[in-house]
Amino acid sequence: MHRVPELMPLLAPTVNSYKRFQSGSWAPTRIAWSHDNRTAGFRVVGHDSSLRVECRIPGADCNPYLVYSAALAAGLDGIANQVEPPAHFDGDVYQADDVPGVPGTLAEATESFAASEFARAAFGEAVVDHYVHFFRTEQAAYDRSVTDWERQRYFERI
């Protein structure tokens, strides 16, 4: 969990990925874990032999191989460095202002990934640089586009 912010572009790789992280949407907005709680980024569900942890942050637009790679790298790092998980969260995580949130945009997530010494050590300089270039290119293409909403909203006004 402690590496989510810097690995976020691997979990949410498109501009649209970040639009689903809204309170009340059942998509997680904060990095917390809880039992059977769909507002948390990590949800512990099941009983006995079916007990498992769900990482609810990746969406349908992710590459599952990159998500698994990120999860394994972060998990192994947590074990090697004996990182203690945050306390279990009870309640509506959407209302928890004291719990760290997921990055709000692909641009924000990309800069965190680009600056991550952990990501560079785990995946290699060339891999991180490749994906940073890709994510920045995606963001730049989005920033240059004129959306239907903008056309409808401003065409007659300006």
C-alpha positions as CSV (number, residue, x, y, z in Angstrom):
1,M,0.0,0.0,0.0
2,H,2.9,2.4,0.7
3,R,4.0,2.3,-2.9
4,V,0.6,2.9,-4.6
5,P,1.1,6.6,-5.3
6,E,4.4,6.1,-7.1
7,L,3.2,3.1,-9.0
8,M,-0.2,4.5,-9.9
9,P,0.2,4.9,-13.6
10,L,0.7,1.1,-13.9
11,L,-2.7,0.6,-12.1
12,A,-4.5,3.5,-13.8
13,P,-2.8,4.1,-17.2
14,T,-5.2,6.5,-19.0
15,V,-6.5,10.0,-18.5
16,N,-10.0,8.4,-18.1
17,S,-8.7,6.1,-15.4
18,Y,-8.8,9.0,-12.9
19,K,-12.3,10.1,-13.7
20,R,-13.7,7.1,-11.9
21,F,-12.1,7.9,-8.6
22,Q,-15.1,9.9,-7.3
23,S,-16.7,9.7,-3.9
24,G,-20.0,7.7,-4.0
25,S,-18.9,5.8,-7.1
26,W,-17.8,2.6,-5.4
27,A,-14.4,3.2,-6.9
28,P,-11.7,3.8,-4.2
29,T,-10.4,7.3,-3.7
30,R,-8.1,6.7,-0.7
31,I,-5.4,4.2,0.1
32,A,-6.8,2.3,3.0
33,W,-7.7,-1.3,3.7
34,S,-10.9,-2.6,5.3
35,H,-13.0,-5.7,5.7
36,D,-15.7,-6.0,3.0
37,N,-15.7,-2.3,2.3
38,R,-16.0,-1.2,-1.3
39,T,-15.0,2.4,-0.5
40,A,-11.4,1.2,0.4
41,G,-8.6,0.8,-2.0
42,F,-7.9,-2.6,-0.5
43,R,-10.7,-4.9,0.6
44,V,-10.3,-8.0,2.6
45,V,-13.2,-10.5,1.8
46,G,-14.0,-14.1,2.3
47,H,-13.6,-16.6,5.1
48,D,-11.2,-19.3,5.9
49,S,-9.7,-20.8,2.7
50,S,-11.4,-18.1,0.6
51,L,-10.0,-15.2,2.5
52,R,-8.3,-12.8,0.1
53,V,-7.3,-9.2,-0.4
54,E,-8.7,-7.3,-3.4
55,C,-6.8,-4.3,-4.8
56,R,-9.7,-2.2,-6.0
57,I,-7.7,0.6,-7.6
58,P,-7.0,-0.8,-11.1
59,G,-9.8,-0.4,-13.7
60,A,-10.7,-2.3,-16.8
61,D,-8.2,-0.2,-18.8
62,C,-5.1,-1.5,-17.0
63,N,-2.6,-4.0,-18.2
64,P,-3.0,-6.9,-15.7
65,Y,0.6,-7.9,-16.2
66,L,1.8,-4.5,-15.1
67,V,-0.6,-4.5,-12.2
68,Y,0.7,-7.9,-11.0
69,S,4.3,-6.7,-11.5
70,A,3.6,-3.6,-9.4
71,A,1.9,-5.5,-6.7
72,L,4.6,-8.1,-6.5
73,A,7.4,-5.5,-6.4
74,A,5.6,-3.4,-3.8
75,G,4.8,-6.5,-1.7
76,L,8.3,-7.8,-1.8
77,D,9.6,-4.3,-0.9
78,G,7.2,-4.2,2.1
79,I,8.4,-7.6,3.3
80,A,12.1,-6.8,2.8
81,N,11.8,-3.5,4.6
82,Q,9.3,-4.7,7.2
83,V,6.8,-2.0,6.3
84,E,3.8,-2.0,8.7
85,P,0.5,-1.6,7.0
86,P,-1.7,1.3,8.1
87,A,-4.4,0.6,10.7
88,H,-7.6,-1.1,9.5
89,F,-10.2,1.4,8.5
90,D,-13.8,1.2,9.7
91,G,-16.5,3.2,8.0
92,D,-16.9,5.3,4.9
93,V,-13.4,5.9,3.4
94,Y,-14.8,8.6,1.2
95,Q,-15.3,10.7,4.4
96,A,-11.7,10.1,5.7
97,D,-9.8,13.3,5.0
98,D,-6.8,12.0,7.1
99,V,-6.3,9.0,4.8
100,P,-4.0,9.5,1.8
101,G,-5.8,9.7,-1.5
102,V,-5.0,8.2,-4.8
103,P,-3.4,10.7,-7.3
104,G,-6.0,12.8,-9.0
105,T,-4.8,12.8,-12.5
106,L,-2.5,10.8,-14.9
107,A,-0.2,13.8,-15.0
108,E,0.2,13.8,-11.2
109,A,0.7,10.0,-11.1
110,T,3.2,10.1,-13.9
111,E,5.4,12.7,-12.2
112,S,5.4,10.6,-9.0
113,F,6.3,7.5,-11.0
114,A,9.1,9.4,-12.9
115,A,10.6,10.5,-9.6
116,S,10.3,7.1,-7.9
117,E,13.7,5.6,-7.0
118,F,11.8,2.4,-6.0
119,A,10.1,2.1,-9.5
120,R,13.5,2.6,-11.2
121,A,15.1,-0.1,-9.0
122,A,12.3,-2.5,-9.4
123,F,11.6,-2.2,-13.1
124,G,14.8,-0.6,-14.4
125,E,15.6,2.9,-15.8
126,A,14.7,2.1,-19.4
127,V,11.3,0.6,-18.5
128,V,10.3,3.6,-16.2
129,D,11.6,6.1,-18.8
130,H,9.6,4.3,-21.6
131,Y,6.4,4.4,-19.6
132,V,6.9,8.0,-18.4
133,H,7.3,9.1,-22.0
134,F,4.2,7.1,-23.0
135,F,2.1,8.6,-20.1
136,R,3.3,12.1,-20.8
137,T,2.5,11.7,-24.5
138,E,-1.0,10.5,-23.6
139,Q,-1.5,13.5,-21.3
140,A,-0.3,15.9,-23.9
141,A,-2.6,14.5,-26.5
142,Y,-5.5,14.8,-24.1
143,D,-4.6,18.4,-23.2
144,R,-4.5,19.4,-26.9
145,S,-7.9,17.8,-27.7
146,V,-11.1,19.8,-27.8
147,T,-13.9,17.8,-26.3
148,D,-17.6,17.6,-27.3
149,W,-18.4,19.2,-23.9
150,E,-16.2,22.2,-24.7
151,R,-17.7,22.6,-28.1
152,Q,-21.3,22.5,-26.8
153,R,-20.5,24.7,-23.8
154,Y,-18.5,27.4,-25.6
155,F,-19.3,27.4,-29.3
156,E,-22.2,29.8,-29.1
157,R,-20.8,31.9,-26.2
158,I,-17.3,32.7,-27.5
